[in-house]
Amino acid sequence: MHNKELKDRFIDSRARDKKTRERLKSLLYAVGRFEDEWGADICTRSVDEIKPVIAKVIGVRNYTHTTDLSILRRYARWCIENDVPGATDSLLKIKDVGYEKLISCMVSSPKHLHDRLDLAFPPESDCRIDNVHR
């Protein structure tokens, strides 16, 4: 992770409880592997460099997607406010990264759900336990 001390200060300033602290650490460590490749902090990168990274590290569920993106935006804002060298507002400009991943995990209709269940489980038949599980 690039700028570990900086990220620890951000976590200390934002985390009010253990659960929040762990969520912040988890997300920033996930981003850290890309920062190591760049040799720079995510708050200093351009929108084009950040989008693929965020698409890989943010959660799939709508709640985690929104929360993760919000955390990264708060981190960028915090870096700007604390005069981190090279900090940009690129993270603040990102609005919709990862929705393709979210949509690909959803089912569009009861028929689509049934087809997915047929792929995952053996076909249903009368008086079989798999009907209950479905």
C-alpha angles and dihedrals in degrees: 000000000000117000095008092173091053092050091047089054090050091050092048091051095048108031114090096170140023095258093054091045091053092047092051092047093048094052096043092048090051089054090044095075090061091045089056089056091049095040087224141087119266090238089066098051130096126253092254091055094045101047098070091046094052091046088058100044107037122091125264099226116085093241095051092041092056093042095049093048090047091052092051091048091050089050091052092047090048091051091051092047091049094049097242107184110258095007112156136185093242094115090052091058095056112098112156113026116146101018090120088061091048093049093047089060094053129086118231100206143358088265091054089050091050091051091050092050090050088056093050100039136031114269114280122251134181118280094012125128093232090075089064092050092050 
